[in-house]
Amino acid sequence: MTRLHPDRVAWVIVVGVVAILATSRVLPSLARENTEQIEPLAKQTSKYLPLRRTITFGGSQREYFLGFPPNFDRTKSYWALVVVHGGGQHGRIPFPNTGIARFAAELGLEAIVISPSFSNDDNNASRFPSLGEGEFLEEILGQLRKEYALRPKIFLTGYSRGGQFAHRYALAHPEQVAAVAPLASGTWTTPDGRFLVEGMGELRNAGAFLSDSTNASKVPDNLRDLFQPRVAAVAETRAAARAREVPYLVMCGTLDPRQPLAEEFVRSLQSLGYQVTAEWPRTPHGCEDPACWQEHRSEFEKYLRHTIEFFRAVAQRQ
């Protein structure tokens, strides 16, 4: 059987989570493309319909998707829940994006789910928010704050490459993030600036290591594009002041080769006094056949449910 690279294999989660969504009668649809049409439909509590929006950023038209809560009311204030897809995916992928929106609705988190389609041509712009996609997200949020009554801080989550974006954005912008749930990341930057890489652990002097392209053969194929000067310049960036105030939920599968890396990131947070909860569902990074999904579907669903439960608990304390 052909094996997919770990940072891209997550796209096959679509197969399993579509089945989950179908059984809950909330399969996503793009039949409506404007706010006036989507909002009445969002009031039907048994349905979720993502709204596709476009925005001009960097001279190009980019897309993102919105999921509205049941009984949406323009006069109310809502959390902005940003969910970031994995490598090779887009903002309407069922796992985790529209799946997160389903659980937000079912579990009563009053949030507008925001799912940008990040670049698949420049992986590092998504792994490291300061290299491009952080500004894209801020442009989206700026536009939405003009239209909706969003709370000042966001909830932020992502799977695989999306988890890489999520934790680094929270470390860099704690004043903007109420809570963060990075899931199954392939690399991590700890608050004290240590760079952790799948299959290698901590890279000592990561800046120098990544500046030397001859080292590329030492990492998994899907991470070889890390070897760029601009990545070397940001890989060991330390957390901003007050980053410790942002609570974390870290999750990774016990059958995922990335779990030891996630555990090391959790230990780094704990040692530095961060609020962190860790959970380890019994999952691989992704599945390649239906039998795998039959075995692990309920465990993959934990990423979605537990992330929303975590955000809801934080919301209740605000």
C-alpha positions, 0 to 999 in steps of 0.5 A: 500500500502506498504511504502518504506523507504525515503532513498531507495524509490528514486529507483522507480524514474526509472519508471518515468524518463525512460519515460522522456528519452524515449521521448527524444530518449536518452535511455541509453544502455550498448551495448559498453564497451570501449572508442574506441566504445563509443566516435564515438557514443557520437558524435551523438547529439540525443543519449546518451550512458553511458560507463561502466568502472571498477577500483580496489579500496580497493582490489575490482573491482568497477564500474563507468559510463561515459557520453560523450558530443555531438561532443566529442573532445579529444583535448578539456578541459571538466568539470567533472560532478560527479552525485551520486545516492541514496540508493540502486541504482547504477551509471547508474540509470536513475534518476538522473544519466543518466538523468543528462547526457541527460540534460548536452548534450541537454543544452550544458554543455561541461562536461563528466558525471561521475557516480560512483556506490557507496557502498550499503553495507555501507550506511555511506561510501556514506553519509560521504565521509571521511568514504570511498567513497570520496577516491573512487571518488578521485581514479576515478578522478585520473584515468580519468585525465590521459586520458582526459583533465579535468578542475581542479575543478568538478561539483558535485550533487546527490539525496537523499543519493547522496545529503548527499555525495555531500554537505559534499564533497564540504564542506570538499574539496572546492578546488576541487569543482566548484559548488554543487547541493545537492538534497533531502538529508536525513541528512545534516551537516551545515558549522558550524558543526550542524547535521540535521536529517530527522524527528528530525531536529538538533541533539544537541551534535550529537556525543554523541547522535549517540554514544548511540545505544539506541537512534536508535529508535528515528530516521526513520528506514532507518537512524538507521545505523547512530548509529556507533562510526565512524559516531559519530566522523564525523557527526559534522565536520565543513567546511574547509577553503574557503568552502564559495567560492563554490556556492550551488543549494539546491532542495527538493520537497514540498511534500517530508517530507525532505523539512523542513530539506533542508530549514534549511540547506539553512538558515544555508548557508545564515547566513554564507555568502554562495552563495545559490539558493534554489528551491522547485519542487512539488514532493514527495521523490519518486513515487510508481505507474504510476499515481504518475509519470503522475502527478509529472513527469515534476516536477521531471524533474526540478531537472535535468534541473535546476541543469545543468542550474546552473552548466552552469551558473557557467561555464560561469563565469569561 
